[in-house]
Every structure is written in structure tokens, then in C-alpha cells.
Amino acid sequence: MEKRMVVYSAQQTRELGKRLGELCFENCVITLSGDLGAGKTTLTQGLAQGLGIQGTISSPTFTILKIYQGRLPLYHFDAYRLEGSDEDLGFEEMIDGDGVAVIEWPEFMSREIPEEVLRITMRRVEEDQRELLFTAVGKSYETMLEELK
């Protein structure tokens, strides 16, 4: 199942992320694809708000993973620095665990990503305008996508 949405500001991106975070469930896996500056971290900031997480959410580019506590734990991955790595990094228990795994640059962690997933591809259209393509794989994610407005 697919759904396409357009946002016209960083604030709208955060609001969409917040609604998405409110729909997240235990063992939820969301991948975020898009060029640098597409809004992946901005969407994740909103998602964290939807999970009730307080504080600053920043990209884990230099650490690969940041963990935040809210209604559910948020495991925020930025796999960009894993390009070309074949190492087993032991992330499976977080991805298959009790929280929400958000994975930026999922192509560099493809072995760890389960079959059932919500894939979001973000594309910068203009300065503040972004197009998001949501692809839900699995019944739980299809239901989530149906409820996302």
C-alpha cells in the first residue's frame, strides 16, 4: 500500500511526524530515504514528539544510533557512515525490540531491516516543499498508513 503526501514547511513536516509517532506501536520499524536536506531528521523530531519524548532530537550521523525514552523507546539510526561495512553491529535487538526503530539511509543496513516495515521516501521539491512517499509492507503498517491523515 502506498500513500503520497506533500508538506510545505518544516513545521508541517514535524506535525506529520507527530501524527505518525502517535500511531507507532511496539516493534515498529520505519525507514527514511532521501537526499541530504530532504527532511528526514525533521520528520523524526515530530515522530519523537508523538511518542512523548522531551528534549532535542538531532541526527545521529556521527554516533550511528541515539536512543530516546518516551511512550515507547525511540531508536534513531543514521546508517550513512555504514556504507560499505559488512560488520554485524548487533542492532537486531533494538530493531526487533520493544520500541520504534527509525532508520535513516536504510540501504546501508538492509540486512537488519525486517520484511514488514513502513518505508518513507522524502524528496525536496522546492526550498520548503517536500514530497513524501509512504510504502506500507505488512498489515500493521497498512493500518497505520490508513489512519495517517
N, C-alpha and C positions, 0 to 999 in steps of 0.2 A: 504494500500500500504506500502511495506517495501523496505528499501534500506540498504545495509551493506557497510561500508567503513572502511578502516584501515589507521591509521596515525602512523608515525614513530618517531615523536618528539613533544615536547611541542609547538614548533613553528608551525608545521603543524596543530596541534590541534587549535591553535589560528587563523591560516589562514582559516581553515574550519569554525570556529565560526564567523569570519569576514564575509565570504560569506553568512553564514546563517543570520547574522544581517542585511545585505544589502537586504535580501529577506523578512524580517519581516514586518508586517503590523499592523495597529491599532487593538487592542483586540486579539493579538497573544498570545497563551499560549504554552509554551514549558516545558516539564518535563524532568529532568535529573536524571537517576538512575545509580547506580554503587557503588562499594565499596569505602571506603576512599582511596584517591590517584589515583582514576581512571581518573581524569582529568576534572571533572565537572566545577570547578571554572576556569580552564584554558580555556575551551571552552567558558564559559560566558565572560571572558575577551576579547576574539576575537569578540564575538557577540556584545559586547559594542562598540568596535572599528567600527564595521559595522553600528552601529546606530549613529556614530559620537560623541560618548561620550569620553571626555578627562579625564585624571586622572587615578588614581589607582582603580582597581576593586578588591575587596577582598571578601572572603567568609563571609556571614552574620551569621555565626554559633552562635555567642553569642547574636545577636540582632534579629534574625529570618528574618528581612527584611531590605534591603538597596535600596534606590531609587536614580537613576541617570537620568540626563536630557541630551537628545540628539535629533536626528531627531524625535524620539518618546521616551517617558519616559520608563525607564527600571526598573521594579520591580523585584529585585533579592531576592528570598526567599530561606532560608535554613531551612527546616522543621524538621531537625534531632532532635532538642530539644522538638518537639511537640509530640514525641512518647508517646502514652497512654493518650493524652489530648483529652477531649471531648468538650472543650470550643469553643464557637463561637468567633473568634478573629477579625471579621469584615474585612477580606481581600477581600471579594467578589467584592467590588467596584474597587479594583486595578486589580483583575484577569479579571473582565468583563469590564474593563475601556478602556482608551484611549491609552494605551501603550502596552508594551511587558512584559508578566509575565514569568520569568524563575524560575522554582520551583525544587530545589534540594531536594531529599528524598520525592517525591510526595506521597508515601504510607502513610505519616503522615498527609496529607492534602487532602485526597481523596474526601471528601465531597465538597470541594471548586473547584475542577477541573472540567471544562465543558466536555461534551461528545466529542466535536470536539477539537482536540489537536494534537500537534506533540510530540511524546514520543521518547526520546533518551536514550538508554541503553548503557553505556560505560563499557568496560571490559579491564582490564590490561592484556596484553598478555606477554610482556617482559618489561624490565626496562623502555624503552621509547615508546614501541609499544602499541597502543590501538585499539580495535575493537569497532566500533560504529554501533548500530542497530537503524535505524530510522523507526518509525511506524507513518504514517500519517493517522489521522482519520478526515475525512471531506475534501471536495473539495478544499478549500483554502490551506490546508496543503499538499494535494496531489500535487497541482500545485507547491507549494514551494519546495517540495521534488524533483519533476521532474526538476526544474531549478537549484537545488544544484548540483554542479559538483566538 
